[in-house]
Amino acid sequence: MANPDSSLPVLGCLDGLVSAFRRAGEQDLYVRWSRGPGVDLRSGEQSRDGLTGIALPGLSANSLARQPWWRDRPLRLWLARRLHDYEHLRERGGPGVRAWLLRGREIARGPDNEPLVVDAQPLAWIADEVMLEARRLVRRETADWGSMDRSS
């Protein structure tokens, strides 16, 4: 199997993520924090529960799907929030862990109620600059908007 990591484009700004989201029709797009699709696809599209070590039947990912209750609020802020909420996964994952965008099919839910995705189609890496931009945008909205990190 060819390494999909080397051919992935890099989204370098939040507006690039917004454009990719719109081009994909806003459906079935996810962000995954890992060492990349090359590693994940070789693993048979399985994640492991961090507490028990049990193999999960898909890749643990975070959905970018915009929820109806968000109504007419800015899409850019929605996507920034989705990145910001789970940015801690990069640090907790260790060296080489990065965010990447994928299309996939949800098959189940993991122990933290996260989507477990199969049939992953890697679309792009998400650059650190996008993460910084998302963090700034979210903090500009409210200083109390923390991440989903339960370790602190």
MINUNU-381801 format. One record per residue: x, y, z of N, C-alpha, C, O in turn. Coordinates in steps of 0.02 Angstrom, whole numbers, plus 32768, in hexadecimal, padded with zeros to 4 digits. Atoms other than C-alpha are relative to their C-alpha. Example, Ala and Ser with C-alpha at 12.3 -4.5 7.8 and 13.67 -1.06 7.14 Angstrom:
// MINUNU-381801
802D7FC5800082677F1F8186802D803C80008061803B80217FD67FC57FFD82AC7FCB81657FD9803780257FF2806E802D
END
This chain:
// MINUNU-381801
802A7FC58000800080008000802D803E8000805D804180267FDB7FC18001804280AE7FD47FF18028803F7FBC8021805C80097FD77FC5805A812780637FD5803D7FEF7FED80697FCC802B7FC880117FC5819F805A80178041802180038077800D7FEA7FC47FDD801C821780D2802780307FD3801F806D7FD87FD47FD780298099825580517FDB80267FCA7FF480597FB180247FDF8037801682857FD07FC7802D80197FA4804C7FF180367FD77FE67F9C82DE80448010804A7FFC8047805F800E7FF67FB87FFD7F868398802B7FFD801780497FE77FF2807580017FE37FBC7F99840980C47FD2803C80007FDA806A7FD7802B7FC57FF67F10848080FB8027802F802D8036801E80667FD57FD27FDC7F72851981337FDC803880247FFC805F804880267FCB7FDD7EE6858A81717FB97FE8800C7FA17FB97FEC804480147FEE7E3A857D81BE7FD080087FC57FA27FE07FBC802A7FF8803B7DEA85C1811F80087FC67FCF7FD87FB57FAC7FF6803C80297E37852D80C37FD77FC580187FBD7F9F7FF0802B80357FE47DDE84B781397FB7800D7FF17F927FDF7FE080457FEE80117D3B8515811E7FF27FEE7FB87FBE7FD17FA98009801080487D51850380617FFC7FB57FF57FD17F9D7FD08000804980077D798449806F7FBE7FE3801A7FA27FB57FFC803F80167FE27CE0843080DE7FC6800D7FD07F9C7FE17FC680367FF0802E7C6F8488806380047FD67FC07FD17FBE7FA77FF78029803D7CB8842B7FCC7FE87FB9800B7FCE7F997FDE801480457FF17C95838680237FB67FFB800E7F9D7FC4801B804880027FF47BDF83B5803A7FEF7FFB804A7FB77FE9805C800B7FFD7FB87BF383C380F77FEB7FBD801E7FCE7FBB8055801680427FE97BD68307810B803B7FD2800D806C7FD37FE87FD280387FF27C39827A815A804A8015800380757FEE7FF17FBB7FE97FF87CD582E3817C80137FFD80497FEC800E80757FE7800A7FBC7D3F82C182148047801A8005806B801F7FD47FBA7FF27FF07DE082F8826680197FC7802B7FF77FB1805A7FE080357FD97E53827182A78044801980178068803A7FF17FC07FEF7FE27EE8828D831A80287FC0800580197F95802D7FD8803D80007F6B820A82F68043800D7FDD805380467FCC7FC17FFB8025801281E882A37FF580007FB5802580027F8E80117FF980467FB881EC81FD7FDB7FC57FE37FDA7F8F80008026803580207F5081878185802A7FC47FEC80117F8C7FEB7FD5803980117FE4811D815180037FCD80387FFE7F91802C7FFE802C7FC57FF080D682017FBA7FE4800D7FB27FA98019804480157FEE7F3480D1821F7FE27FCD7FCF7FC17F9E7FE4801D802E80307F068079817E80247FBD800180067F897FF37FDC80407FF87F8E7FF681987FE87FDA803E7FEE7F9D8041801880217FC37F427FD482447FBD7FDE7FF67FA27FC080258041801E800D7EA37F9881F17FC7802C80177F918014802780327FD07FEB7E448036821F7FE57FEF80467FA87FEE80508014800D7FBB7E42800C82D880228032802F805C804480257FE57FD97FCA7E5A807A836F7FFF7FD3803E7FE27F9D803D800180257FC17E78803F84217FE5802D80377FF58068803980187FDC7FC57E1D807384BE803C800B802E805E7FDB80417FC67FEF7FD77EA080CD85267FFE7FE3804680327FD78064800780197FBC7E5C808B85CB80087FB48003802B7F9A802E8000804A7FFD7E437FD285A4802E7FDF7FCD80407FA47FD57FD8801D80367EAB7FB885077FD87FD87FCE7FF57FBA7FA1802B8026802E7E177F6984AE8002801F7FBB8000805C7FB380027FE980467E1D7F7483F07FB980177FEF7F887FF47FFE80417FE380137D917FE283AE7FF67FF57FB580277FF37F8F800D801480467D3C7FBC83068003803A7FCE7FDF80397F9C7FF97FC8802F7D70805E82B180328032801C804D802980527FD37FCC7FEB7DDC80F882BB7FDA8034802A7FA6804E8014801D7FCD7FD57DB3816D834A800B80447FDF804480557FCE7FFC7FBF80227D8E821782FD7FCD8030801D7FA2801D8044802F7FCD7FE97D3182B9831C7FDB801B7FC37FFA80317F9380297FE980377CA182E882AB8003804C7FF980058070802A80047FB8800E7C9F839282577FB880147FEE7FAC804F7FE080457FF280157BE48385822F7FE3803980297FE48039806680207FC77FE07B8E842982547FBB7FEC80197F937FD07FF4803F80137FE17AFD840F82CA7FCA80357FF47FD980717FF180367FD0800E7A51845E82AA7FFA803780347FE7806F802380077FCD7FCC7A5384B98351803280397FF7802B806E80167FCE7FCC800C7AEB851D83137FE080387FD57FF880717FD480287FD4802A7A6E8570829C802A80297FCF8050800C7FA77FDE7FD680317AB58605823D8041801E801A805C804E7FFE7FBF7FE97FE77B51861C82A680367FEF7FCD802C7FC27FA37FCC800A80337BF486228242801C7FB97FFF802E7F9D80327FE38042800B7C32857E81F980498001801680617FD080337FB97FFA7FED7CE585BB821580097FF6804B80377FD480617FFC80077FB77CC585C782D17FEF7FB88014800E7F9D8042801280457FF17C72851B82D3803D7FD27FF6804E7FAA80227FC6802A800E7D0A84CA82828039800F8030805D7FE280457FCC7FED7FCF7D80852B82F37FF27FDF8043801F7FC68064801280207FC07D2284EA8389800E7FB57FFE80287F99802E7FF5804880057D2A8436834C804B7FEF8005805E7FBE80237FB8800B7FFA7DE7844483398018800F8046803E7FE880637FEA7FEA7FBE7DFF84A083DD7FEB7FCD803680127FBF8064801A802E7FCD7D9484268441802B7FC28009802F7FA780407FDA803E7FFD7E0683948419804B80087FF3806E7FD77FE97FB97FF4800D7EB083E583FF802E7FDD803280677FCB80217FD780227FCD7EEE839584A080147FB97FEB80447F9D80067FF0804480167EEF82ED844680457FFD7FDF80667FC97FE07FBE7FFF801E7F8D832383EB80357FF6803780627FCD802F7FCF80067FCB7FEE8339848D7FFC7FBC802380307F9F8034800980407FDD7FA5829D84DD80167FC57FD580277F907FEF7FEE8036802D7FCD82358443804A7FF57FF980607FC07FE27FB88007800480878254844B801E801A7FBF7FFB80377F967FDC7FE6803B810A827D83C77FE37FE67FBF7FD07FAB7FB980178014804380D2827B83127FB580037FF77F9D7FF77FC080497FFE80068018828F83377FEC80447FE3800280797FFA80177FC580247FC4830B82C27FB57FF87FF17F997FC27FF58046800180157F15833A828C7FFC7FF67FB5802280147F8F800D800880477ED682FD81E47FB67FF97FF37F917FE0801D80457FFF80157E33830D81887FF17FC27FD780187FAE7FAC8013803C80257DD7827581477FB57FFE7FF57F8E801C801980468012800B7D34823C80FE7FFA7FB7801580287F908009800880457FEB7CEF819C81477FB87FF180127F8B801B800A804380177FEE7C5A8139818280027FEB804980297FC0805D800480127FB97C2C813082397FE17FBB80077FAB7FAD7FEC801780447FF77C19807C826E7FE97FF380487FC07FC78054801180097FBA7C0C808C832C8016803E8027802F806F800A7FE87FCB7FD37C3280FC83C180327FE2803180297FA980487FCD80167FD27CCB80EE842F7FEE800E80497FB780268056800F7FFA7FB97CD780F384ED7FF5804880177FD68053804C800E7FBA7FF17CD581B284EE7FCA801D7FD37FC480597FCB80377FF0802D7C4181B384768019801F7FBE7FF2803F7F9A7FE57FE6803E7CB581E383E77FEF7FD17FC67FE97F957FD0800D802B803A7C8E81A58337803B7FD17FF380757FE57FFA7FCE803080197CEB810982FF7FF27FF97FB67FBC7FE57FA180087FF880487D07811A824480257FCA7FDA805D7FB87FEB7FE0802F802E7D2C809C81BB7FFB801D7FB97FDD80527FAF7FFE7FE880457D4780AE80FF801F80467FFB800780707FD67FE07FBF7FFB7DBA81408126802180147FBE80467FED7FA07FE07FE3803B7DEC81AD80938025803E80188006807280257FD97FC67FEA7E7A822280C87FF980397FCD7FFE802E7F9180087FC6802C7E5E82D18082803880338007804F804E7FD57FCD7FCD7FF77EDF834580D0801B7FFE80477FF97FE980757FE47FF17FBF7F548369815F7FE4804480167FD4806E7FEB80147FBF7FE67F1E83F981CF803D801E80238054800480567FC27FE27FE77FB3846B81EF7FF8801E80457FC18030805A80007FE17FBD7FE284AC829B7FE780477FFD7FCA805F802E80177FBB80077FBD855B825A7FB4800380047F988034801E804980037FFD7F06852882487FEB7FF980497FBA8018805F8010800A7FBA7F0584EE82FD8007804180277FDE805180517FF47FC07FDF7F4D859483377FC980317FEF7FB08055801A80367FD380177ECE85F482D07FBE7FEE80227F99801A8037803E80177FE07E40858A83177FFF8013804A7FCD802C80647FFB7FEF7FB97E7D85A483CA7FF3804A800A7FCF805E803880097FB77FFA7E86866183B17FB780147FF57F9C803E801A80457FF0800F7DD8866883667FD27FEC80397FA78013804D802A80187FC87D8A860183F1800B802C803D7FDB803E805F7FF27FD67FC57DE1866784797FE580467FF87FD380668029801D7FBE800D7DA7870784277FB5800080107F9980338025804880067FF27CF486C7843A7FF27FFF804B7FC480208063800980057FB87D05869B84F3803F7FE48020805C7FB480077FC580187FDC7D938684856E7FF27FBF802580217F9C80388012803B7FD87D3485F785C67FF67FC17FD77FE27F8E7FF2800E8038802C7D2985848530803D7FD18001806C7FDB7FDB7FC8802E7FFA7D9C84F585627FFB7FC67FD07FC87FBE7FAF8001803B802B7DCA845985047FDC7FC780237FC47FCF805B8020803B7FE37D8183AD852280307FD68029801F7F9F803D7FCC80237FDC7E218379857C7FE97FF480487FDD8023806D801680117FBD7DEF831C861A803B7FF7803080307FEA806B7FC6800E7FD67EA1830B865C8012803A802D80378031805E7FEE7FC77FD67EAC83B986A67FCD800E80367FD6803C805D
END
